[in-house]
Amino acid sequence: MLVIAAALTYQRNIAWSGAIPLWEDTVKKSPTKARAHFQLAHAYFSANRCQEAEEHYQTVAKLEKPDYRLLIDWALADDCLNKSEEALQKLRQAAALEKTAHVYSQIGMVYAKSGRNAEAFQALVVAQNIDPNFDMTYVYRGLLFERAGNLKAAEPEYRRALAINPENGPAIEGLQRIQNARTR
């Protein structure tokens, strides 16, 4: 009896060794549960396994009507796979469900990564109008200015993000890049 219990405990420890094995085990045992697929997709995305994440987000959408959160996360997986049009489509669907600064900042980010800077700036203006205290709006705008070589315009954007959230890592890194460029 003790050997059987030890073997079962060992198997359970493997399943609980991390998010991916845990949610893979859960999906295996409950393949029709949307939450399990969603959590597994999120774990895959966090591990930069974007194709697997996208497949499980797609499964969630088959199991239940896509909501705001699913559409945002699925769009980010599509963006990770360089499927910008698919990502934008999902983000627009999310914006139709909930008009938030977060979704419009993500739209701006995807446009910026696609080199569509005018559309990116427009989406970030919408994000700022919805919630002027959403710090990532200013980070993405700072990145756009920085990428265009306009460090003078990028700096106040990063500073504004830090005024809202002093621990915003991307804003701190952006300011450090600007300061490094000035000292060269």
Secondary structure, 3 states (H helix, E strand, C coil): CHHHHHHHHHHHHHHCCCHHHHHHHHHHHCCCCHHHHHHHHHHHHHCCCHHHHHHHHHHHHHHCCCCHHHHHHHHHHHHHCCCHHHHHHHHHHHHHHCCCHHHHHHHHHHHHHCCCHHHHHHHHHHHHHHCCCCHHHHHHHHHHHHHCCCHHHHHHHHHHHHHHCCCCHHHHHHHHHHHHHHHC
